């Protein structure tokens, strides 16, 4: 007879644990190999730290949209009359200071003003001069904005997108620097003022709108007053 061993074991009768650390980089997602096991970072599990617990939790908390053309792993939503979706803050985890953070979506709208993405202070807290990151529409153009505690960045798309057609949007923040790209065209860039490079946000993530964005943000910048 011959034993067909499960992953992690070898030997005539599968009685010998494999020395995983003798393999080349066996642990995934930043896990550390110790002896015969991978010590996984928080949020990951499995023999090789291959399971992302955050993604599993998000799927449970935010089921896929009902659109017939939703691709696997993607979500769709339709907003009208002030509707919005609120997600837990861990859906957009903070990166290391110089690591890029990316917001990527496809949007179709005929509204000239509105909010697409917002994360800042917790609801009920004053938001003036506090850290936030947002993506919205202002006079038909996309506006990617963020505050790191020492001055805002406001990056505006060159062309309007309120034409009722689908547009693919990619907004990236890397430290103080940011970029906004629409439909694969050349990206518009900008950066925030001051020396700070981290955005410290504690509130939930809002998509498509918010309970009261003006109160949440206590915004003083004219560029950031979202219309409906």
C-alpha positions in Angstrom: 0.0 0.0 0.0 1.0 3.6 -0.3 0.0 6.6 1.9 -1.0 9.8 0.1 0.1 12.4 2.6 -1.7 15.7 3.4 0.3 18.9 2.9 2.8 19.3 5.6 3.6 15.6 6.2 5.9 13.1 4.5 7.3 9.6 5.3 6.1 6.1 4.6 3.1 6.5 6.7 2.9 10.4 6.7 4.4 10.4 10.2 7.1 13.0 9.5 6.3 16.8 9.5 8.0 18.5 6.6 10.6 21.1 7.4 8.8 23.9 5.7 11.6 26.3 6.5 13.9 24.4 4.2 11.7 25.4 1.4 12.2 28.7 -0.3 10.0 31.4 1.1 7.1 29.0 2.0 5.1 31.5 4.1 2.8 33.9 2.3 1.5 37.3 3.2 4.4 38.2 5.4 4.3 35.1 7.6 7.5 33.9 9.4 8.6 30.3 9.2 9.6 28.8 12.6 10.4 25.1 12.8 7.8 23.3 10.8 5.1 26.0 10.9 4.3 29.5 9.5 3.6 32.2 12.1 1.0 34.3 10.3 0.5 38.0 10.5 -2.7 39.3 12.0 -5.6 38.8 9.6 -4.1 35.7 7.8 -4.4 32.0 8.6 -3.7 28.6 7.0 -0.7 26.3 6.7 1.1 28.9 4.6 -0.8 32.0 5.8 -2.7 31.8 2.5 -6.1 32.6 3.8 -7.1 36.3 4.0 -9.5 36.6 6.9 -10.4 40.2 6.1 -11.6 39.3 2.7 -13.7 36.5 4.1 -15.2 38.9 6.7 -15.9 41.6 4.0 -17.8 39.0 1.9 -20.0 38.2 4.9 -20.6 41.8 5.8 -21.1 43.2 2.3 -22.8 40.7 -0.1 -22.2 41.2 -3.8 -24.4 43.6 -5.8 -27.4 42.3 -7.7 -26.1 43.4 -11.1 -26.0 40.7 -13.6 -22.5 41.6 -14.9 -20.7 41.6 -11.5 -17.4 39.8 -11.9 -16.2 37.4 -9.2 -14.7 39.3 -6.3 -16.2 42.6 -7.4 -19.2 44.5 -6.0 -21.7 46.8 -7.6 -24.2 49.4 -6.1 -26.7 51.9 -7.4 -27.4 55.1 -5.4 -30.3 57.5 -5.7 -32.1 60.0 -3.4 -29.2 60.3 -0.9 -28.5 56.6 -0.6 -25.1 55.3 0.5 -23.2 52.3 1.8 -21.3 52.3 5.0 -18.4 49.8 5.5 -16.3 49.0 8.6 -13.0 51.0 8.6 -10.9 47.8 8.3 -12.2 47.4 4.7 -9.5 50.0 3.8 -6.5 49.2 6.0 -3.8 51.8 6.4 -0.5 51.1 4.6 3.1 51.9 5.6 3.9 55.6 5.2 5.5 55.3 1.8 3.4 52.4 0.5 0.7 53.3 -2.1 -3.0 53.2 -1.2 -5.3 52.7 -4.2 -9.0 53.4 -4.7 -10.2 51.9 -8.0 -13.7 51.8 -9.3 -16.0 52.1 -12.3 -18.6 54.8 -12.1 -21.5 56.0 -14.3 -23.3 59.1 -13.4 -25.1 62.2 -14.8 -24.8 64.1 -11.5 -22.3 67.0 -11.5 -21.7 66.9 -7.8 -21.6 64.1 -5.3 -19.6 61.9 -3.0 -18.1 58.6 -4.2 -15.8 57.6 -1.4 -15.1 59.1 2.1 -13.2 58.1 5.2 -12.5 60.5 8.0 -13.5 61.0 11.6 -16.0 58.9 13.4 -19.6 60.0 13.1 -20.4 62.7 15.7 -16.8 64.0 16.0 -15.8 67.4 14.6 -13.9 66.9 11.4 -12.4 70.3 10.7 -8.6 70.0 10.0 -8.8 66.3 10.8 -7.4 63.6 8.5 -9.6 62.3 5.7 -9.4 60.8 2.2 -12.2 61.2 -0.3 -13.2 60.9 -4.0 -16.1 62.8 -5.4 -17.6 64.9 -8.1 -17.3 68.7 -8.3 -18.9 70.5 -11.3 -18.8 67.3 -13.3 -15.1 66.6 -12.6 -13.6 64.0 -10.3 -11.9 65.4 -7.2 -9.5 63.3 -5.2 -8.7 64.9 -1.9 -6.9 64.0 1.3 -5.8 65.7 4.5 -2.7 64.4 6.4 -3.0 66.9 9.3 -0.8 69.6 7.7 -2.7 70.7 4.6 -5.1 69.3 2.0 -4.4 67.9 -1.5 -7.1 68.5 -4.1 -6.5 66.7 -7.4 -9.0 67.4 -10.2 -9.6 65.4 -13.3 -9.0 67.2 -16.6 -12.2 66.0 -18.2 -15.8 65.8 -16.8 -17.3 62.4 -16.2 -21.0 63.3 -15.7 -22.0 62.1 -19.2 -23.9 59.0 -18.2 -21.2 56.7 -19.5 -19.0 54.2 -17.7 -15.6 55.5 -16.5 -12.8 53.6 -14.9 -11.1 55.6 -12.1 -7.9 55.0 -10.2 -6.8 57.2 -7.4 -3.5 56.5 -5.7 -1.9 58.2 -2.6 1.7 57.5 -1.7 2.8 59.6 1.2 2.1 63.2 0.4 1.9 62.5 -3.3 -1.3 61.6 -5.1 -2.5 60.8 -8.6 -5.9 60.5 -10.4 -6.3 58.6 -13.6 -9.5 58.2 -15.7 -10.0 55.6 -18.4 -6.3 54.9 -18.7 -5.4 58.4 -19.7 -2.4 60.3 -18.4 -2.8 60.7 -14.6 -3.2 64.1 -12.9 -0.9 64.5 -9.9 -0.6 66.6 -6.8 0.5 66.5 -3.2 -0.5 67.7 0.2 1.2 70.5 2.2 3.4 70.1 5.2 5.6 67.2 6.2 3.1 64.6 7.3 2.9 61.4 5.1 0.3 59.3 7.0 -3.4 59.6 6.9 -5.0 58.7 10.2 -8.6 57.9 9.8 -10.8 56.2 12.4 -14.3 56.4 10.9 -16.3 54.1 8.7 -16.0 54.1 5.0 -18.9 55.7 3.0 -19.6 54.9 -0.6 -22.0 57.0 -2.7 -22.8 59.5 0.0 -22.8 59.8 3.8 -25.3 60.6 6.6 -24.2 64.3 6.7 -20.9 64.9 5.0 -20.8 68.6 5.9 -21.1 67.8 9.6 -18.7 64.9 9.4 -16.0 67.0 7.7 -16.8 70.5 9.0 -15.3 71.4 5.7 -13.8 74.9 5.2 -12.4 74.4 1.7 -14.8 75.6 -1.1 -13.5 72.8 -3.3 -14.8 70.2 -0.9 -18.4 71.2 -0.5 -20.2 68.4 -2.2 -23.5 69.2 -3.8 -26.4 66.9 -4.3 
